[in-house]
Amino acid sequence: MKSKHRIIFLFVLITILLGTGCSNFKSNETTLKEANGFALGGLIQYKLIGEKESTELAFQEISQLLKELEDEFSANDQNSFLSTLTEEAYQEKIKISDNFKAMIELAWDLEELSEGKFTPLVGPLVKLWNIGFSDAKKPGDNSIKELLPLLVKENLLIEEVGDDSFISFLQPAMSLDLGAIVKGYAAQEALRICRQQNLKGALISINGNLAVYGQNTNDSPWRIGLIDPERASNDIIGSFTGENITVATSGDYERYFIEDGLVYHHILDATNGYPVDSDLRAVSIISEQGALADGLSTVAFLLGKDKGMALLDNYENLDYLLVAKDNSLWSKDEFKENFIITNDNYHWGEVK
């Protein structure tokens, strides 16, 4: 068996596309703060532009935000609130924050949109496959079938007691996984902090999810490159400009393993317990609403090209790019005007 865990950080691509050496940036009015960190299971990269005090405050606030989200939502930290919930919610009711409740409510909305393919109760299935870790392997069919009853919405109960909300599981061995939403929420909140601190510009990569704010050091919009699923991390399909947006991407090339010549990626279909057989390679969603963008990128991938486009076209305040397995690209007409294809292997799809 060959195993491969591949995480793509679009921040690196954006830096290349800027074509400027940011270390040479100098201004009497603004400063550039760059930093790296680790949170939510991956690399965080900051590029903040503004007055010195404001950029430092923004950095501290975003770092604190990420720590708090890690403490609450991490599925891999045994000390996180989510891990505590997994251990205790079958025996007793656990009080949850308003933020936690909002994440679950969004997840259930996405579950309905996905025809049941997406669910926040996917935790047991994720751990069974363990894709992205060295011991990932295809589980037995019976092991998968045994877990499917745990993924049913009716097994999770949220109760209101006064101003407080409590959650409980109605079956043992249940667990939540909100990873398909939380990183996008982090990007969304990073934008809010940048606005509050009145930064000139910011580019923040949160495990590949982006928060893009204001303008770069050349006083022009950031140019964002979208990864080519077929190639190494420095190869892109094309690029677009944007400001005050988040960018969330889901694809079958990010985390996967190969066993007996078959590729098993990490986007699991909750209706059958297996990696979804989609006609897409990647979905990118561009929106100020990062949590929604993050979730919709997964849902659209699960639904496939036609149903995914039909769903996304209902949202006025977002753009998208679907990358199909035949290398055709699909988007709204407005976004096509902004997106420049720089890779000859890709082309705009045509409606037949």
C-alpha positions as a Python dict, from the first residue, in 0.01 Angstrom:
ca = {
    (1, 'M'): (0, 0, 0),
    (2, 'K'): (121, 348, -83),
    (3, 'S'): (11, 629, 145),
    (4, 'K'): (30, 1000, 74),
    (5, 'H'): (-80, 1300, 278),
    (6, 'R'): (-72, 1620, 81),
    (7, 'I'): (-170, 1960, 215),
    (8, 'I'): (-166, 2254, -25),
    (9, 'F'): (-111, 2605, 104),
    (10, 'L'): (-240, 2859, -146),
    (11, 'F'): (-59, 3134, 41),
    (12, 'V'): (266, 3022, -124),
    (13, 'L'): (109, 3059, -465),
    (14, 'I'): (-20, 3405, -392),
    (15, 'T'): (322, 3522, -281),
    (16, 'I'): (465, 3403, -612),
    (17, 'L'): (191, 3573, -811),
    (18, 'L'): (254, 3907, -644),
    (19, 'G'): (592, 3923, -810),
    (20, 'T'): (729, 4152, -542),
    (21, 'G'): (983, 4093, -271),
    (22, 'C'): (782, 4182, 35),
    (23, 'S'): (1094, 4196, 249),
    (24, 'N'): (1187, 4510, 51),
    (25, 'F'): (864, 4687, 137),
    (26, 'K'): (925, 5018, 315),
    (27, 'S'): (691, 5298, 410),
    (28, 'N'): (685, 5572, 666),
    (29, 'E'): (311, 5521, 717),
    (30, 'T'): (265, 5146, 706),
    (31, 'T'): (450, 4835, 808),
    (32, 'L'): (442, 4475, 691),
    (33, 'K'): (421, 4196, 948),
    (34, 'E'): (480, 3839, 832),
    (35, 'A'): (462, 3537, 1060),
    (36, 'N'): (400, 3163, 1062),
    (37, 'G'): (219, 2952, 1318),
    (38, 'F'): (39, 2624, 1367),
    (39, 'A'): (-329, 2581, 1455),
    (40, 'L'): (-636, 2382, 1355),
    (41, 'G'): (-417, 2096, 1239),
    (42, 'G'): (-194, 2285, 999),
    (43, 'L'): (17, 2585, 905),
    (44, 'I'): (-103, 2942, 954),
    (45, 'Q'): (70, 3215, 755),
    (46, 'Y'): (19, 3587, 808),
    (47, 'K'): (89, 3888, 591),
    (48, 'L'): (-51, 4202, 757),
    (49, 'I'): (-13, 4558, 626),
    (50, 'G'): (-100, 4870, 823),
    (51, 'E'): (10, 5096, 1102),
    (52, 'K'): (253, 4917, 1332),
    (53, 'E'): (25, 4912, 1637),
    (54, 'S'): (-277, 4800, 1434),
    (55, 'T'): (-92, 4517, 1259),
    (56, 'E'): (43, 4391, 1592),
    (57, 'L'): (-301, 4402, 1751),
    (58, 'A'): (-456, 4224, 1453),
    (59, 'F'): (-188, 3955, 1469),
    (60, 'Q'): (-248, 3899, 1840),
    (61, 'E'): (-626, 3891, 1803),
    (62, 'I'): (-621, 3649, 1510),
    (63, 'S'): (-371, 3425, 1689),
    (64, 'Q'): (-594, 3423, 1998),
    (65, 'L'): (-898, 3349, 1782),
    (66, 'L'): (-726, 3047, 1627),
    (67, 'K'): (-619, 2918, 1969),
    (68, 'E'): (-976, 2944, 2097),
    (69, 'L'): (-1114, 2763, 1792),
    (70, 'E'): (-847, 2494, 1834),
    (71, 'D'): (-942, 2449, 2200),
    (72, 'E'): (-1309, 2421, 2112),
    (73, 'F'): (-1327, 2237, 1779),
    (74, 'S'): (-1012, 2026, 1736),
    (75, 'A'): (-1091, 1662, 1665),
    (76, 'N'): (-730, 1556, 1724),
    (77, 'D'): (-658, 1730, 2056),
    (78, 'Q'): (-769, 1509, 2344),
    (79, 'N'): (-807, 1819, 2563),
    (80, 'S'): (-1038, 2010, 2329),
    (81, 'F'): (-1403, 2069, 2407),
    (82, 'L'): (-1500, 1859, 2105),
    (83, 'S'): (-1303, 1563, 2241),
    (84, 'T'): (-1467, 1606, 2581),
    (85, 'L'): (-1804, 1612, 2410),
    (86, 'T'): (-1724, 1288, 2230),
    (87, 'E'): (-1636, 1120, 2560),
    (88, 'E'): (-1927, 1246, 2767),
    (89, 'A'): (-2227, 1345, 2554),
    (90, 'Y'): (-2379, 996, 2553),
    (91, 'Q'): (-2385, 977, 2932),
    (92, 'E'): (-2496, 1335, 3002),
    (93, 'K'): (-2606, 1666, 2852),
    (94, 'I'): (-2314, 1896, 2773),
    (95, 'K'): (-2349, 2272, 2767),
    (96, 'I'): (-2233, 2428, 2441),
    (97, 'S'): (-2145, 2784, 2344),
    (98, 'D'): (-2360, 2995, 2112),
    (99, 'N'): (-2080, 2969, 1857),
    (100, 'F'): (-2074, 2589, 1877),
    (101, 'K'): (-2450, 2577, 1837),
    (102, 'A'): (-2434, 2807, 1532),
    (103, 'M'): (-2177, 2577, 1369),
    (104, 'I'): (-2400, 2275, 1416),
    (105, 'E'): (-2704, 2458, 1281),
    (106, 'L'): (-2509, 2559, 970),
    (107, 'A'): (-2392, 2199, 933),
    (108, 'W'): (-2750, 2072, 938),
    (109, 'D'): (-2847, 2325, 671),
    (110, 'L'): (-2560, 2191, 461),
    (111, 'E'): (-2669, 1833, 530),
    (112, 'E'): (-3008, 1909, 379),
    (113, 'L'): (-2854, 2080, 76),
    (114, 'S'): (-2622, 1782, 20),
    (115, 'E'): (-2902, 1524, 10),
    (116, 'G'): (-2756, 1369, 323),
    (117, 'K'): (-2405, 1322, 184),
    (118, 'F'): (-2266, 1582, 427),
    (119, 'T'): (-2315, 1549, 804),
    (120, 'P'): (-2146, 1692, 1115),
    (121, 'L'): (-2181, 1343, 1268),
    (122, 'V'): (-1921, 1203, 1028),
    (123, 'G'): (-1660, 1176, 1309),
    (124, 'P'): (-1670, 795, 1352),
    (125, 'L'): (-1634, 746, 977),
    (126, 'V'): (-1341, 989, 956),
    (127, 'K'): (-1158, 804, 1233),
    (128, 'L'): (-1229, 466, 1074),
    (129, 'W'): (-1068, 567, 743),
    (130, 'N'): (-803, 787, 913),
    (131, 'I'): (-712, 944, 580),
    (132, 'G'): (-422, 1184, 609),
    (133, 'F'): (-235, 969, 860),
    (134, 'S'): (31, 706, 803),
    (135, 'D'): (-193, 415, 905),
    (136, 'A'): (-478, 501, 666),
    (137, 'K'): (-627, 198, 493),
    (138, 'K'): (-953, 85, 338),
    (139, 'P'): (-1183, -46, 614),
    (140, 'G'): (-1389, -358, 574),
    (141, 'D'): (-1733, -314, 421),
    (142, 'N'): (-1904, -440, 737),
    (143, 'S'): (-1711, -197, 955),
    (144, 'I'): (-1837, 90, 740),
    (145, 'K'): (-2198, -32, 740),
    (146, 'E'): (-2196, -64, 1119),
    (147, 'L'): (-2117, 306, 1155),
    (148, 'L'): (-2379, 445, 918),
    (149, 'P'): (-2663, 439, 1177),
    (150, 'L'): (-2454, 671, 1397),
    (151, 'L'): (-2460, 942, 1128),
    (152, 'V'): (-2837, 999, 1148),
    (153, 'K'): (-2946, 1349, 1254),
    (154, 'E'): (-3207, 1216, 1496),
    (155, 'N'): (-2928, 1072, 1713),
    (156, 'L'): (-2817, 1423, 1817),
    (157, 'L'): (-3030, 1624, 2058),
    (158, 'I'): (-2996, 1996, 2134),
    (159, 'E'): (-3205, 2127, 2423),
    (160, 'E'): (-3262, 2483, 2538),
    (161, 'V'): (-3269, 2554, 2911),
    (162, 'G'): (-3320, 2924, 2970),
    (163, 'D'): (-3044, 3104, 2780),
    (164, 'D'): (-2824, 2795, 2765),
    (165, 'S'): (-2800, 2518, 2506),
    (166, 'F'): (-2712, 2157, 2581),
    (167, 'I'): (-2618, 1872, 2349),
    (168, 'S'): (-2642, 1497, 2394),
    (169, 'F'): (-2592, 1184, 2184),
    (170, 'L'): (-2861, 917, 2176),
    (171, 'Q'): (-2622, 642, 2064),
    (172, 'P'): (-2279, 542, 2199),
    (173, 'A'): (-1963, 590, 1988),
    (174, 'M'): (-2097, 903, 1818),
    (175, 'S'): (-1876, 1203, 1748),
    (176, 'L'): (-1893, 1536, 1571),
    (177, 'D'): (-1649, 1663, 1310),
    (178, 'L'): (-1691, 2028, 1212),
    (179, 'G'): (-1361, 2058, 1026),
    (180, 'A'): (-1540, 2136, 698),
    (181, 'I'): (-1670, 2462, 849),
    (182, 'V'): (-1435, 2579, 1123),
    (183, 'K'): (-1138, 2686, 908),
    (184, 'G'): (-1368, 2893, 691),
    (185, 'Y'): (-1519, 3049, 1001),
    (186, 'A'): (-1167, 3135, 1118),
    (187, 'A'): (-1099, 3309, 785),
    (188, 'Q'): (-1429, 3496, 814),
    (189, 'E'): (-1343, 3618, 1164),
    (190, 'A'): (-992, 3713, 1055),
    (191, 'L'): (-1151, 3947, 799),
    (192, 'R'): (-1362, 4101, 1075),
    (193, 'I'): (-1052, 4167, 1285),
    (194, 'C'): (-873, 4326, 989),
    (195, 'R'): (-1168, 4560, 937),
    (196, 'Q'): (-1184, 4648, 1306),
    (197, 'Q'): (-812, 4731, 1313),
    (198, 'N'): (-847, 4931, 992),
    (199, 'L'): (-557, 4754, 822),
    (200, 'K'): (-451, 4854, 475),
    (201, 'G'): (-428, 4493, 363),
    (202, 'A'): (-393, 4137, 484),
    (203, 'L'): (-344, 3789, 348),
    (204, 'I'): (-391, 3503, 592),
    (205, 'S'): (-372, 3132, 507),
    (206, 'I'): (-542, 2898, 753),
    (207, 'N'): (-456, 2546, 637),
    (208, 'G'): (-526, 2654, 280),
    (209, 'N'): (-838, 2857, 359),
    (210, 'L'): (-772, 3222, 285),
    (211, 'A'): (-872, 3555, 429),
    (212, 'V'): (-792, 3829, 175),
    (213, 'Y'): (-834, 4188, 289),
    (214, 'G'): (-768, 4528, 135),
    (215, 'Q'): (-469, 4578, -93),
    (216, 'N'): (-115, 4448, -116),
    (217, 'T'): (207, 4645, -78),
    (218, 'N'): (174, 4776, -435),
    (219, 'D'): (-162, 4939, -357),
    (220, 'S'): (-338, 4692, -584),
    (221, 'P'): (-574, 4400, -516),
    (222, 'W'): (-427, 4068, -415),
    (223, 'R'): (-392, 3816, -697),
    (224, 'I'): (-494, 3467, -589),
    (225, 'G'): (-383, 3150, -765),
    (226, 'L'): (-590, 2831, -757),
    (227, 'I'): (-397, 2508, -743),
    (228, 'D'): (-375, 2261, -1029),
    (229, 'P'): (-495, 1929, -880),
    (230, 'E'): (-274, 1735, -1121),
    (231, 'R'): (58, 1896, -1033),
    (232, 'A'): (289, 2011, -757),
    (233, 'S'): (202, 2293, -519),
    (234, 'N'): (367, 2563, -732),
    (235, 'D'): (150, 2490, -1036),
    (236, 'I'): (-179, 2669, -1078),
    (237, 'I'): (-481, 2667, -1307),
    (238, 'G'): (-505, 3044, -1313),
    (239, 'S'): (-562, 3343, -1090),
    (240, 'F'): (-804, 3619, -998),
    (241, 'T'): (-798, 3941, -797),
    (242, 'G'): (-997, 4002, -483),
    (243, 'E'): (-1024, 4192, -159),
    (244, 'N'): (-1238, 4148, 154),
    (245, 'I'): (-1311, 3783, 74),
    (246, 'T'): (-1244, 3435, 198),
    (247, 'V'): (-1146, 3152, -36),
    (248, 'A'): (-1224, 2790, 54),
    (249, 'T'): (-1122, 2492, -160),
    (250, 'S'): (-1215, 2125, -136),
    (251, 'G'): (-1062, 1860, -359),
    (252, 'D'): (-967, 1496, -393),
    (253, 'Y'): (-595, 1578, -422),
    (254, 'E'): (-541, 1723, -74),
    (255, 'R'): (-551, 1411, 146),
    (256, 'Y'): (-563, 1060, 8),
    (257, 'F'): (-395, 722, 2),
    (258, 'I'): (-347, 456, -265),
    (259, 'E'): (-424, 91, -197),
    (260, 'D'): (-423, -187, -455),
    (261, 'G'): (-398, 73, -729),
    (262, 'L'): (-709, 263, -615),
    (263, 'V'): (-711, 619, -482),
    (264, 'Y'): (-913, 690, -168),
    (265, 'H'): (-956, 1059, -87),
    (266, 'H'): (-1083, 1221, 234),
    (267, 'I'): (-1421, 1361, 123),
    (268, 'L'): (-1658, 1094, 252),
    (269, 'D'): (-2017, 1037, 143),
    (270, 'A'): (-2225, 989, 459),
    (271, 'T'): (-2493, 797, 269),
    (272, 'N'): (-2264, 501, 197),
    (273, 'G'): (-1950, 562, 406),
    (274, 'Y'): (-1700, 575, 116),
    (275, 'P'): (-1503, 855, -53),
    (276, 'V'): (-1752, 1017, -288),
    (277, 'D'): (-1729, 925, -655),
    (278, 'S'): (-1749, 1278, -791),
    (279, 'D'): (-1696, 1406, -1144),
    (280, 'L'): (-1505, 1698, -989),
    (281, 'R'): (-1143, 1736, -884),
    (282, 'A'): (-1181, 2058, -687),
    (283, 'V'): (-1430, 2324, -580),
    (284, 'S'): (-1330, 2678, -475),
    (285, 'I'): (-1581, 2915, -315),
    (286, 'I'): (-1516, 3288, -285),
    (287, 'S'): (-1729, 3477, -33),
    (288, 'E'): (-1713, 3706, 271),
    (289, 'Q'): (-1903, 3434, 460),
    (290, 'G'): (-1614, 3199, 524),
    (291, 'A'): (-1797, 2930, 722),
    (292, 'L'): (-2062, 2898, 452),
    (293, 'A'): (-1799, 2903, 178),
    (294, 'D'): (-1601, 2627, 348),
    (295, 'G'): (-1907, 2407, 391),
    (296, 'L'): (-2042, 2471, 42),
    (297, 'S'): (-1710, 2376, -118),
    (298, 'T'): (-1747, 2030, 37),
    (299, 'V'): (-2118, 2001, -41),
    (300, 'A'): (-2071, 2099, -407),
    (301, 'F'): (-1791, 1843, -442),
    (302, 'L'): (-2018, 1577, -293),
    (303, 'L'): (-2304, 1666, -528),
    (304, 'G'): (-2094, 1675, -844),
    (305, 'K'): (-2081, 1930, -1124),
    (306, 'D'): (-2442, 1968, -1236),
    (307, 'K'): (-2609, 1960, -896),
    (308, 'G'): (-2325, 2158, -744),
    (309, 'M'): (-2361, 2440, -998),
    (310, 'A'): (-2739, 2441, -958),
    (311, 'L'): (-2694, 2486, -584),
    (312, 'L'): (-2421, 2751, -598),
    (313, 'D'): (-2601, 2959, -861),
    (314, 'N'): (-2870, 3025, -600),
    (315, 'Y'): (-2626, 3233, -394),
    (316, 'E'): (-2585, 3592, -516),
    (317, 'N'): (-2302, 3689, -283),
    (318, 'L'): (-2045, 3427, -374),
    (319, 'D'): (-1834, 3319, -669),
    (320, 'Y'): (-1707, 2971, -742),
    (321, 'L'): (-1481, 2768, -964),
    (322, 'L'): (-1551, 2400, -1027),
    (323, 'V'): (-1269, 2190, -1173),
    (324, 'A'): (-1407, 1882, -1348),
    (325, 'K'): (-1219, 1559, -1407),
    (326, 'D'): (-1211, 1633, -1781),
    (327, 'N'): (-1021, 1957, -1697),
    (328, 'S'): (-1316, 2178, -1783),
    (329, 'L'): (-1381, 2480, -1558),
    (330, 'W'): (-1724, 2600, -1453),
    (331, 'S'): (-1828, 2924, -1289),
    (332, 'K'): (-2059, 3224, -1303),
    (333, 'D'): (-2012, 3450, -1606),
    (334, 'E'): (-1905, 3740, -1383),
    (335, 'F'): (-1623, 3540, -1227),
    (336, 'K'): (-1500, 3420, -1566),
    (337, 'E'): (-1420, 3781, -1652),
    (338, 'N'): (-1195, 3806, -1343),
    (339, 'F'): (-1030, 3465, -1362),
    (340, 'I'): (-729, 3435, -1594),
    (341, 'I'): (-646, 3079, -1705),
    (342, 'T'): (-268, 3038, -1725),
    (343, 'N'): (-256, 2660, -1766),
    (344, 'D'): (-315, 2522, -2116),
    (345, 'N'): (-447, 2195, -1974),
    (346, 'Y'): (-767, 2368, -1862),
    (347, 'H'): (-1053, 2536, -2046),
    (348, 'W'): (-1396, 2679, -1977),
    (349, 'G'): (-1670, 2421, -2008),
    (350, 'E'): (-1951, 2462, -2257),
    (351, 'V'): (-2316, 2385, -2183),
    (352, 'K'): (-2441, 2129, -2434),
}
